[in-house]
Amino acid sequence: MTLKLKTAFWVALSSLAGLSVTVGGVAAQSGCETVDGPRCYEKLPTGIEMSYLEVGPKEGPAVILIHGLTDNVRSWSTTMASLHEINPELHIFAVDLRGHGRSSMPDAVTCAPAPENCFRPADFAHDIVAFMQSKGIEKAELAGHSLGSFIVQEVALTHPGMVAHAILDASAVSGVGNVALADYVLKEPIEGSWRAALEAKGKSYPVDFYELTPADADAKVGEWLAANWVVDSAADPAFLVPYIPETASVKLGTWIGATKALLSQDNTERLKEMSVPTMVMWGLQDSIFVASDQEAIKGSLAVAAKKFGQPIYFKEYGSIPLPESGFQESDIGHNIQWSAYETIAKDINAFITTDKPTNDLVHSDAAPNVQNLIVVPDKAFVEMIGE
């Protein structure tokens, strides 16, 4: 049985209600292990009730997986299962960020007039720190995707003693001026067709939009999401199907607030003070944080590596660069963990146990078999930053 089949079998088996699964001789915690089962909840002093998944022994090293903009714990679910199979001693969490998945929204009275003031990386980071403190976790391995990577940066920069390793999946130093976020999310559809449709119904932007959803603005929003947002040519189409209704239900306050806040975040100078071991993972066909963003993050982290002497690695996924269209077409892109979750899990485990990722290259097969991923040992581009 291949690793992918074994992982799928484990996910299906462990999702049966009330079942406690034993992998590698270590009993997993029952109750909220898989994305299609129940969730656990933690009421935080920040005012957020955080939804999360949890697997592995409570005494094991803690790993917290943090998703991206408008995502939820599903984003890391297959990686979580693979990582648990690889290293069943780890105590792994995947969390729904504020305003995402099944976690609560921040207070509307305070936040609706200017949602960007309640969805900054710092606000999300406060929730992660509060979650760790509520769960009695003194130090954790933090892995974040896209927006989640900025949250990992924030926690590592403000609370370095709480972060064992910082793992940045599809990251950048700055969201300022990002074309994908500015033109293809905020300008249209948020402040374009969605805003126009709701203002035509007498709603005032952004206050009246806060608790509404994209479906309130566009009855056919699922079609737009499937064509423009919940898209990954290298991922299993079946994995993406549940994302459509889940993303359509994310409140507009979250869409507006998190997008605007990320467009205002610039960590170019701050990342030069990164004092914890860090790994950056980037898909060659990432159309959101592109090659120039990777040179910038490597530049800031190189200063940190020389200053603090911590291991900092950059690893590429895929073998075909972003095409002239500017969109992912034929290889691994922005959502690395949606497609290459087995290799991502191996790299996370390798980094937190040995301070460096594997050298395995994972890339898509030739079109039209883009979803068939090929792993080539010892062929990945892996760079030790600051060396």
KOLBAKOL-931355 format. One record per residue (C-alpha): residue number from 1; residue in three letters; x, z, y. Coordinates in nm, 3 decimals, m for minus. Layout:
! residues N
+-----+-----+---------+---------+---------+
!   k !   r !      c1 !      c3 !      c2 !
+-----+-----+---------+---------+---------+
! NUM ! Ala !       X !       Z !       Y !
...
+-----+-----+---------+---------+---------+
This chain:
! residues 387
+-----+-----+---------+---------+---------+
!   k !   r !      c1 !      c3 !      c2 !
+-----+-----+---------+---------+---------+
!   1 ! Met !   0.000 !   0.000 !   0.000 !
!   2 ! Thr !   0.145 !  m0.095 !   0.344 !
!   3 ! Leu !   0.189 !   0.162 !   0.618 !
!   4 ! Lys !  m0.096 !   0.004 !   0.816 !
!   5 ! Leu !  m0.331 !   0.025 !   0.518 !
!   6 ! Lys !  m0.224 !   0.380 !   0.442 !
!   7 ! Thr !  m0.287 !   0.478 !   0.802 !
!   8 ! Ala !  m0.631 !   0.317 !   0.803 !
!   9 ! Phe !  m0.713 !   0.492 !   0.475 !
!  10 ! Trp !  m0.606 !   0.829 !   0.615 !
!  11 ! Val !  m0.808 !   0.779 !   0.936 !
!  12 ! Ala !  m1.120 !   0.688 !   0.738 !
!  13 ! Leu !  m1.075 !   0.974 !   0.495 !
!  14 ! Ser !  m1.008 !   1.239 !   0.756 !
!  15 ! Ser !  m1.313 !   1.140 !   0.962 !
!  16 ! Leu !  m1.549 !   1.266 !   0.694 !
!  17 ! Ala !  m1.731 !   1.568 !   0.833 !
!  18 ! Gly !  m1.587 !   1.901 !   0.740 !
!  19 ! Leu !  m1.296 !   1.758 !   0.543 !
!  20 ! Ser !  m0.953 !   1.919 !   0.564 !
!  21 ! Val !  m0.680 !   1.666 !   0.488 !
!  22 ! Thr !  m0.340 !   1.751 !   0.347 !
!  23 ! Val !  m0.056 !   1.512 !   0.425 !
!  24 ! Gly !   0.299 !   1.583 !   0.310 !
!  25 ! Gly !   0.199 !   1.928 !   0.191 !
!  26 ! Val !   0.082 !   2.047 !   0.535 !
!  27 ! Ala !  m0.288 !   2.118 !   0.589 !
!  28 ! Ala !  m0.436 !   1.952 !   0.899 !
!  29 ! Gln !  m0.680 !   2.145 !   1.117 !
!  30 ! Ser !  m1.044 !   2.044 !   1.062 !
!  31 ! Gly !  m1.301 !   1.999 !   1.336 !
!  32 ! Cys !  m1.177 !   1.739 !   1.585 !
!  33 ! Glu !  m0.907 !   1.531 !   1.418 !
!  34 ! Thr !  m1.037 !   1.176 !   1.465 !
!  35 ! Val !  m1.189 !   0.968 !   1.742 !
!  36 ! Asp !  m1.511 !   0.895 !   1.553 !
!  37 ! Gly !  m1.572 !   1.260 !   1.465 !
!  38 ! Pro !  m1.654 !   1.564 !   1.681 !
!  39 ! Arg !  m1.442 !   1.657 !   1.982 !
!  40 ! Cys !  m1.303 !   1.994 !   2.076 !
!  41 ! Tyr !  m1.339 !   2.125 !   2.431 !
!  42 ! Glu !  m1.137 !   2.352 !   2.657 !
!  43 ! Lys !  m1.275 !   2.491 !   2.983 !
!  44 ! Leu !  m0.989 !   2.480 !   3.234 !
!  45 ! Pro !  m0.937 !   2.692 !   3.548 !
!  46 ! Thr !  m0.918 !   2.362 !   3.740 !
!  47 ! Gly !  m1.293 !   2.332 !   3.686 !
!  48 ! Ile !  m1.265 !   2.060 !   3.422 !
!  49 ! Glu !  m1.401 !   2.088 !   3.069 !
!  50 ! Met !  m1.144 !   1.887 !   2.876 !
!  51 ! Ser !  m1.235 !   1.702 !   2.557 !
!  52 ! Tyr !  m0.959 !   1.652 !   2.303 !
!  53 ! Leu !  m0.855 !   1.572 !   1.947 !
!  54 ! Glu !  m0.619 !   1.793 !   1.750 !
!  55 ! Val !  m0.436 !   1.758 !   1.420 !
!  56 ! Gly !  m0.148 !   1.937 !   1.252 !
!  57 ! Pro !  m0.040 !   2.298 !   1.208 !
!  58 ! Lys !  m0.087 !   2.522 !   1.511 !
!  59 ! Glu !   0.263 !   2.663 !   1.470 !
!  60 ! Gly !   0.420 !   2.316 !   1.483 !
!  61 ! Pro !   0.589 !   2.154 !   1.785 !
!  62 ! Ala !   0.319 !   2.042 !   2.029 !
!  63 ! Val !   0.274 !   1.675 !   2.119 !
!  64 ! Ile !   0.021 !   1.574 !   2.385 !
!  65 ! Leu !  m0.090 !   1.209 !   2.411 !
!  66 ! Ile !  m0.232 !   1.102 !   2.748 !
!  67 ! His !  m0.430 !   0.779 !   2.794 !
!  68 ! Gly !  m0.454 !   0.537 !   3.085 !
!  69 ! Leu !  m0.706 !   0.434 !   3.351 !
!  70 ! Thr !  m1.071 !   0.432 !   3.225 !
!  71 ! Asp !  m0.948 !   0.491 !   2.867 !
!  72 ! Asn !  m1.006 !   0.790 !   2.639 !
!  73 ! Val !  m0.857 !   0.946 !   2.327 !
!  74 ! Arg !  m0.929 !   0.625 !   2.134 !
!  75 ! Ser !  m0.629 !   0.471 !   2.310 !
!  76 ! Trp !  m0.388 !   0.691 !   2.111 !
!  77 ! Ser !  m0.601 !   0.747 !   1.799 !
!  78 ! Thr !  m0.417 !   0.510 !   1.563 !
!  79 ! Thr !  m0.078 !   0.626 !   1.691 !
!  80 ! Met !  m0.192 !   0.985 !   1.644 !
!  81 ! Ala !  m0.281 !   0.919 !   1.280 !
!  82 ! Ser !   0.047 !   0.736 !   1.216 !
!  83 ! Leu !   0.253 !   1.007 !   1.386 !
!  84 ! His !   0.080 !   1.276 !   1.182 !
!  85 ! Glu !   0.152 !   1.084 !   0.863 !
!  86 ! Ile !   0.518 !   1.038 !   0.957 !
!  87 ! Asn !   0.570 !   1.398 !   1.063 !
!  88 ! Pro !   0.288 !   1.631 !   0.946 !
!  89 ! Glu !   0.470 !   1.932 !   1.094 !
!  90 ! Leu !   0.378 !   1.824 !   1.448 !
!  91 ! His !   0.081 !   1.982 !   1.628 !
!  92 ! Ile !  m0.066 !   1.674 !   1.798 !
!  93 ! Phe !  m0.328 !   1.658 !   2.072 !
!  94 ! Ala !  m0.491 !   1.359 !   2.239 !
!  95 ! Val !  m0.684 !   1.447 !   2.554 !
!  96 ! Asp !  m0.961 !   1.289 !   2.759 !
!  97 ! Leu !  m0.854 !   1.306 !   3.124 !
!  98 ! Arg !  m1.091 !   1.432 !   3.393 !
!  99 ! Gly !  m1.372 !   1.183 !   3.444 !
! 100 ! His !  m1.280 !   0.996 !   3.125 !
! 101 ! Gly !  m1.419 !   0.998 !   2.774 !
! 102 ! Arg !  m1.614 !   1.319 !   2.716 !
! 103 ! Ser !  m1.430 !   1.532 !   2.971 !
! 104 ! Ser !  m1.620 !   1.642 !   3.281 !
! 105 ! Met !  m1.602 !   1.497 !   3.631 !
! 106 ! Pro !  m1.455 !   1.702 !   3.914 !
! 107 ! Asp !  m1.711 !   1.853 !   4.151 !
! 108 ! Ala !  m1.915 !   1.582 !   4.325 !
! 109 ! Val !  m1.972 !   1.782 !   4.644 !
! 110 ! Thr !  m1.598 !   1.805 !   4.699 !
! 111 ! Cys !  m1.491 !   1.471 !   4.555 !
! 112 ! Ala !  m1.762 !   1.209 !   4.610 !
! 113 ! Pro !  m1.678 !   1.142 !   4.979 !
! 114 ! Ala !  m1.317 !   1.051 !   4.890 !
! 115 ! Pro !  m1.270 !   1.030 !   4.511 !
! 116 ! Glu !  m0.902 !   0.937 !   4.546 !
! 117 ! Asn !  m0.834 !   1.296 !   4.656 !
! 118 ! Cys !  m0.948 !   1.429 !   4.317 !
! 119 ! Phe !  m0.790 !   1.172 !   4.084 !
! 120 ! Arg !  m0.426 !   1.180 !   4.192 !
! 121 ! Pro !  m0.155 !   1.207 !   3.926 !
! 122 ! Ala !  m0.103 !   1.559 !   4.058 !
! 123 ! Asp !  m0.468 !   1.647 !   3.987 !
! 124 ! Phe !  m0.446 !   1.514 !   3.632 !
! 125 ! Ala !  m0.114 !   1.696 !   3.588 !
! 126 ! His !  m0.271 !   2.025 !   3.696 !
! 127 ! Asp !  m0.525 !   1.978 !   3.416 !
! 128 ! Ile !  m0.251 !   1.912 !   3.157 !
! 129 ! Val !  m0.057 !   2.221 !   3.265 !
! 130 ! Ala !  m0.378 !   2.428 !   3.259 !
! 131 ! Phe !  m0.461 !   2.291 !   2.914 !
! 132 ! Met !  m0.119 !   2.386 !   2.782 !
! 133 ! Gln !  m0.148 !   2.734 !   2.927 !
! 134 ! Ser !  m0.500 !   2.779 !   2.788 !
! 135 ! Lys !  m0.379 !   2.675 !   2.442 !
! 136 ! Gly !  m0.071 !   2.898 !   2.461 !
! 137 ! Ile !   0.171 !   2.601 !   2.458 !
! 138 ! Glu !   0.494 !   2.691 !   2.636 !
! 139 ! Lys !   0.660 !   2.351 !   2.594 !
! 140 ! Ala !   0.532 !   2.017 !   2.465 !
! 141 ! Glu !   0.634 !   1.661 !   2.397 !
! 142 ! Leu !   0.436 !   1.452 !   2.649 !
! 143 ! Ala !   0.356 !   1.084 !   2.594 !
! 144 ! Gly !   0.150 !   0.893 !   2.849 !
! 145 ! His !   0.029 !   0.535 !   2.876 !
! 146 ! Ser !   0.006 !   0.356 !   3.213 !
! 147 ! Leu !  m0.177 !   0.602 !   3.442 !
! 148 ! Gly !  m0.096 !   0.860 !   3.176 !
! 149 ! Ser !   0.274 !   0.785 !   3.219 !
! 150 ! Phe !   0.250 !   0.878 !   3.587 !
! 151 ! Ile !   0.089 !   1.204 !   3.479 !
! 152 ! Val !   0.377 !   1.270 !   3.240 !
! 153 ! Gln !   0.617 !   1.198 !   3.526 !
! 154 ! Glu !   0.432 !   1.447 !   3.743 !
! 155 ! Val !   0.434 !   1.728 !   3.488 !
! 156 ! Ala !   0.801 !   1.668 !   3.404 !
! 157 ! Leu !   0.900 !   1.668 !   3.772 !
! 158 ! Thr !   0.699 !   1.975 !   3.874 !
! 159 ! His !   0.720 !   2.177 !   3.550 !
! 160 ! Pro !   1.034 !   2.055 !   3.370 !
! 161 ! Gly !   1.053 !   2.371 !   3.162 !
! 162 ! Met !   0.722 !   2.281 !   2.999 !
! 163 ! Val !   0.830 !   1.932 !   2.887 !
! 164 ! Ala !   1.059 !   1.885 !   2.587 !
! 165 ! His !   1.062 !   1.504 !   2.611 !
! 166 ! Ala !   0.885 !   1.266 !   2.851 !
! 167 ! Ile !   0.764 !   0.944 !   2.688 !
! 168 ! Leu !   0.650 !   0.674 !   2.930 !
! 169 ! Asp !   0.449 !   0.391 !   2.773 !
! 170 ! Ala !   0.387 !   0.091 !   3.005 !
! 171 ! Ser !   0.514 !   0.268 !   3.315 !
! 172 ! Ala !   0.655 !   0.211 !   3.662 !
! 173 ! Val !   0.799 !   0.410 !   3.950 !
! 174 ! Ser !   0.520 !   0.307 !   4.187 !
! 175 ! Gly !   0.167 !   0.177 !   4.199 !
! 176 ! Val !   0.191 !   0.084 !   4.568 !
! 177 ! Gly !   0.109 !  m0.284 !   4.618 !
! 178 ! Asn !   0.045 !  m0.342 !   4.247 !
! 179 ! Val !  m0.132 !  m0.679 !   4.233 !
! 180 ! Ala !  m0.328 !  m0.614 !   3.914 !
! 181 ! Leu !  m0.472 !  m0.285 !   4.042 !
! 182 ! Ala !  m0.530 !  m0.402 !   4.399 !
! 183 ! Asp !  m0.677 !  m0.747 !   4.337 !
! 184 ! Tyr !  m0.820 !  m0.737 !   3.984 !
! 185 ! Val !  m0.962 !  m0.384 !   3.979 !
! 186 ! Leu !  m1.019 !  m0.245 !   4.330 !
! 187 ! Lys !  m1.088 !  m0.562 !   4.532 !
! 188 ! Glu !  m1.292 !  m0.716 !   4.251 !
! 189 ! Pro !  m1.503 !  m0.586 !   4.091 !
! 190 ! Ile !  m1.508 !  m0.231 !   4.238 !
! 191 ! Glu !  m1.525 !  m0.311 !   4.608 !
! 192 ! Gly !  m1.651 !  m0.665 !   4.548 !
! 193 ! Ser !  m1.944 !  m0.745 !   4.321 !
! 194 ! Trp !  m2.013 !  m0.386 !   4.205 !
! 195 ! Arg !  m2.018 !  m0.250 !   4.557 !
! 196 ! Ala !  m2.236 !  m0.534 !   4.685 !
! 197 ! Ala !  m2.486 !  m0.492 !   4.401 !
! 198 ! Leu !  m2.526 !  m0.118 !   4.457 !
! 199 ! Glu !  m2.535 !  m0.139 !   4.835 !
! 200 ! Ala !  m2.815 !  m0.393 !   4.793 !
! 201 ! Lys !  m3.003 !  m0.112 !   4.616 !
! 202 ! Gly !  m2.950 !   0.119 !   4.914 !
! 203 ! Lys !  m2.650 !   0.310 !   4.778 !
! 204 ! Ser !  m2.378 !   0.427 !   5.015 !
! 205 ! Tyr !  m2.010 !   0.372 !   4.921 !
! 206 ! Pro !  m1.845 !   0.578 !   4.785 !
! 207 ! Val !  m2.063 !   0.892 !   4.795 !
! 208 ! Asp !  m2.364 !   0.751 !   4.609 !
! 209 ! Phe !  m2.143 !   0.567 !   4.361 !
! 210 ! Tyr !  m1.969 !   0.877 !   4.228 !
! 211 ! Glu !  m2.200 !   0.957 !   3.934 !
! 212 ! Leu !  m2.307 !   0.599 !   3.871 !
! 213 ! Thr !  m2.143 !   0.367 !   3.615 !
! 214 ! Pro !  m2.041 !  m0.001 !   3.612 !
! 215 ! Ala !  m2.356 !  m0.068 !   3.409 !
! 216 ! Asp !  m2.562 !   0.047 !   3.709 !
! 217 ! Ala !  m2.395 !  m0.226 !   3.915 !
! 218 ! Asp !  m2.396 !  m0.501 !   3.654 !
! 219 ! Ala !  m2.630 !  m0.510 !   3.356 !
! 220 ! Lys !  m2.389 !  m0.752 !   3.185 !
! 221 ! Val !  m2.075 !  m0.550 !   3.262 !
! 222 ! Gly !  m1.987 !  m0.547 !   2.892 !
! 223 ! Glu !  m1.913 !  m0.919 !   2.913 !
! 224 ! Trp !  m1.681 !  m0.866 !   3.209 !
! 225 ! Leu !  m1.501 !  m0.580 !   3.033 !
! 226 ! Ala !  m1.455 !  m0.782 !   2.714 !
! 227 ! Ala !  m1.314 !  m1.078 !   2.906 !
! 228 ! Asn !  m1.103 !  m0.901 !   3.169 !
! 229 ! Trp !  m1.035 !  m0.534 !   3.101 !
! 230 ! Val !  m1.063 !  m0.427 !   2.737 !
! 231 ! Val !  m0.838 !  m0.713 !   2.630 !
! 232 ! Asp !  m0.528 !  m0.729 !   2.412 !
! 233 ! Ser !  m0.441 !  m1.042 !   2.216 !
! 234 ! Ala !  m0.209 !  m0.848 !   1.982 !
! 235 ! Ala !  m0.459 !  m0.573 !   1.895 !
! 236 ! Asp !  m0.710 !  m0.572 !   1.611 !
! 237 ! Pro !  m1.042 !  m0.694 !   1.762 !
! 238 ! Ala !  m1.228 !  m0.427 !   1.562 !
! 239 ! Phe !  m1.027 !  m0.158 !   1.742 !
! 240 ! Leu !  m1.149 !  m0.288 !   2.080 !
! 241 ! Val !  m1.521 !  m0.311 !   1.999 !
! 242 ! Pro !  m1.611 !   0.058 !   2.065 !
! 243 ! Tyr !  m1.416 !   0.046 !   2.391 !
! 244 ! Ile !  m1.676 !  m0.174 !   2.561 !
! 245 ! Pro !  m1.963 !   0.078 !   2.581 !
! 246 ! Glu !  m1.719 !   0.368 !   2.630 !
! 247 ! Thr !  m1.552 !   0.201 !   2.929 !
! 248 ! Ala !  m1.886 !   0.090 !   3.071 !
! 249 ! Ser !  m1.992 !   0.456 !   3.080 !
! 250 ! Val !  m1.692 !   0.577 !   3.284 !
! 251 ! Lys !  m1.825 !   0.696 !   3.620 !
! 252 ! Leu !  m1.752 !   0.484 !   3.926 !
! 253 ! Gly !  m1.606 !   0.792 !   4.092 !
! 254 ! Thr !  m1.329 !   0.773 !   3.833 !
! 255 ! Trp !  m1.279 !   0.397 !   3.872 !
! 256 ! Ile !  m1.258 !   0.431 !   4.252 !
! 257 ! Gly !  m1.063 !   0.754 !   4.269 !
! 258 ! Ala !  m0.798 !   0.692 !   4.003 !
! 259 ! Thr !  m0.736 !   0.331 !   4.110 !
! 260 ! Lys !  m0.695 !   0.418 !   4.478 !
! 261 ! Ala !  m0.478 !   0.718 !   4.398 !
! 262 ! Leu !  m0.248 !   0.518 !   4.173 !
! 263 ! Leu !  m0.215 !   0.250 !   4.441 !
! 264 ! Ser !  m0.085 !   0.525 !   4.671 !
! 265 ! Gln !   0.164 !   0.681 !   4.427 !
! 266 ! Asp !   0.535 !   0.611 !   4.474 !
! 267 ! Asn !   0.785 !   0.805 !   4.262 !
! 268 ! Thr !   1.088 !   0.589 !   4.339 !
! 269 ! Glu !   1.284 !   0.876 !   4.490 !
! 270 ! Arg !   1.125 !   1.156 !   4.292 !
! 271 ! Leu !   1.222 !   1.006 !   3.954 !
! 272 ! Lys !   1.584 !   1.040 !   4.053 !
! 273 ! Glu !   1.524 !   1.412 !   3.987 !
! 274 ! Met !   1.395 !   1.365 !   3.630 !
! 275 ! Ser !   1.574 !   1.640 !   3.440 !
! 276 ! Val !   1.420 !   1.610 !   3.092 !
! 277 ! Pro !   1.497 !   1.359 !   2.814 !
! 278 ! Thr !   1.293 !   1.046 !   2.885 !
! 279 ! Met !   1.201 !   0.730 !   2.696 !
! 280 ! Val !   1.042 !   0.425 !   2.862 !
! 281 ! Met !   0.857 !   0.180 !   2.635 !
! 282 ! Trp !   0.765 !  m0.163 !   2.771 !
! 283 ! Gly !   0.588 !  m0.465 !   2.623 !
! 284 ! Leu !   0.740 !  m0.796 !   2.732 !
! 285 ! Gln !   0.397 !  m0.942 !   2.811 !
! 286 ! Asp !   0.284 !  m0.647 !   3.024 !
! 287 ! Ser !   0.090 !  m0.812 !   3.307 !
! 288 ! Ile !   0.029 !  m0.490 !   3.504 !
! 289 ! Phe !   0.373 !  m0.330 !   3.526 !
! 290 ! Val !   0.597 !  m0.633 !   3.511 !
! 291 ! Ala !   0.973 !  m0.691 !   3.475 !
! 292 ! Ser !   1.051 !  m0.602 !   3.837 !
! 293 ! Asp !   0.874 !  m0.267 !   3.785 !
! 294 ! Gln !   1.100 !  m0.200 !   3.487 !
! 295 ! Glu !   1.416 !  m0.270 !   3.685 !
! 296 ! Ala !   1.292 !  m0.025 !   3.948 !
! 297 ! Ile !   1.218 !   0.254 !   3.702 !
! 298 ! Lys !   1.552 !   0.202 !   3.529 !
! 299 ! Gly !   1.723 !   0.223 !   3.868 !
! 300 ! Ser !   1.566 !   0.558 !   3.954 !
! 301 ! Leu !   1.621 !   0.703 !   3.608 !
! 302 ! Ala !   1.986 !   0.591 !   3.607 !
! 303 ! Val !   2.045 !   0.825 !   3.900 !
! 304 ! Ala !   1.873 !   1.106 !   3.711 !
! 305 ! Ala !   2.071 !   1.041 !   3.393 !
! 306 ! Lys !   2.402 !   1.069 !   3.577 !
! 307 ! Lys !   2.289 !   1.376 !   3.769 !
! 308 ! Phe !   2.143 !   1.579 !   3.482 !
! 309 ! Gly !   2.314 !   1.431 !   3.175 !
! 310 ! Gln !   1.992 !   1.404 !   2.975 !
! 311 ! Pro !   1.933 !   1.114 !   2.730 !
! 312 ! Ile !   1.717 !   0.845 !   2.892 !
! 313 ! Tyr !   1.626 !   0.533 !   2.696 !
! 314 ! Phe !   1.446 !   0.207 !   2.770 !
! 315 ! Lys !   1.302 !   0.006 !   2.480 !
! 316 ! Glu !   1.131 !  m0.333 !   2.478 !
! 317 ! Tyr !   0.849 !  m0.438 !   2.244 !
! 318 ! Gly !   0.779 !  m0.802 !   2.163 !
! 319 ! Ser !   1.006 !  m1.104 !   2.182 !
! 320 ! Ile !   0.825 !  m1.353 !   2.408 !
! 321 ! Pro !   0.831 !  m1.293 !   2.787 !
! 322 ! Leu !   0.519 !  m1.298 !   3.003 !
! 323 ! Pro !   0.403 !  m1.662 !   3.031 !
! 324 ! Glu !   0.360 !  m1.851 !   3.358 !
! 325 ! Ser !  m0.012 !  m1.768 !   3.356 !
! 326 ! Gly !   0.081 !  m1.406 !   3.431 !
! 327 ! Phe !  m0.141 !  m1.286 !   3.149 !
! 328 ! Gln !  m0.066 !  m1.157 !   2.799 !
! 329 ! Glu !  m0.116 !  m1.444 !   2.554 !
! 330 ! Ser !   0.112 !  m1.441 !   2.253 !
! 331 ! Asp !   0.290 !  m1.108 !   2.211 !
! 332 ! Ile !   0.277 !  m0.735 !   2.280 !
! 333 ! Gly !   0.165 !  m0.648 !   2.632 !
! 334 ! His !   0.053 !  m0.354 !   2.845 !
! 335 ! Asn !  m0.127 !  m0.159 !   2.571 !
! 336 ! Ile !   0.161 !  m0.125 !   2.327 !
! 337 ! Gln !  m0.002 !   0.162 !   2.137 !
! 338 ! Trp !  m0.318 !  m0.042 !   2.072 !
! 339 ! Ser !  m0.128 !  m0.296 !   1.863 !
! 340 ! Ala !   0.218 !  m0.165 !   1.766 !
! 341 ! Tyr !   0.102 !   0.189 !   1.694 !
! 342 ! Glu !   0.307 !   0.227 !   1.376 !
! 343 ! Thr !   0.634 !   0.144 !   1.552 !
! 344 ! Ile !   0.534 !   0.350 !   1.856 !
! 345 ! Ala !   0.473 !   0.649 !   1.627 !
! 346 ! Lys !   0.813 !   0.603 !   1.462 !
! 347 ! Asp !   0.981 !   0.580 !   1.802 !
! 348 ! Ile !   0.806 !   0.889 !   1.935 !
! 349 ! Asn !   0.905 !   1.086 !   1.627 !
! 350 ! Ala !   1.262 !   0.956 !   1.642 !
! 351 ! Phe !   1.296 !   1.040 !   2.010 !
! 352 ! Ile !   1.162 !   1.394 !   1.984 !
! 353 ! Thr !   1.374 !   1.469 !   1.676 !
! 354 ! Thr !   1.698 !   1.278 !   1.752 !
! 355 ! Asp !   1.680 !   1.207 !   2.129 !
! 356 ! Lys !   1.674 !   0.829 !   2.077 !
! 357 ! Pro !   1.419 !   0.569 !   1.957 !
! 358 ! Thr !   1.457 !   0.348 !   1.652 !
! 359 ! Asn !   1.622 !   0.009 !   1.682 !
! 360 ! Asp !   1.333 !  m0.168 !   1.509 !
! 361 ! Leu !   1.198 !  m0.473 !   1.689 !
! 362 ! Val !   0.823 !  m0.531 !   1.660 !
! 363 ! His !   0.671 !  m0.857 !   1.779 !
! 364 ! Ser !   0.374 !  m1.083 !   1.720 !
! 365 ! Asp !   0.376 !  m1.362 !   1.468 !
! 366 ! Ala !   0.349 !  m1.717 !   1.600 !
! 367 ! Ala !   0.012 !  m1.823 !   1.741 !
! 368 ! Pro !  m0.260 !  m1.816 !   1.628 !
! 369 ! Asn !  m0.152 !  m1.514 !   1.421 !
! 370 ! Val !  m0.072 !  m1.300 !   1.725 !
! 371 ! Gln !  m0.236 !  m0.990 !   1.576 !
! 372 ! Asn !  m0.001 !  m1.003 !   1.279 !
! 373 ! Leu !   0.295 !  m0.790 !   1.386 !
! 374 ! Ile !   0.640 !  m0.834 !   1.238 !
! 375 ! Val !   0.899 !  m0.555 !   1.228 !
! 376 ! Val !   1.266 !  m0.655 !   1.225 !
! 377 ! Pro !   1.511 !  m0.368 !   1.165 !
! 378 ! Asp !   1.798 !  m0.318 !   1.411 !
! 379 ! Lys !   1.699 !  m0.605 !   1.642 !
! 380 ! Ala !   1.521 !  m0.428 !   1.931 !
! 381 ! Phe !   1.650 !  m0.425 !   2.286 !
! 382 ! Val !   1.726 !  m0.055 !   2.342 !
! 383 ! Glu !   1.918 !   0.051 !   2.649 !
! 384 ! Met !   2.061 !   0.395 !   2.722 !
! 385 ! Ile !   2.001 !   0.436 !   3.095 !
! 386 ! Gly !   2.289 !   0.550 !   3.312 !
! 387 ! Glu !   2.551 !   0.488 !   3.044 !
+-----+-----+---------+---------+---------+
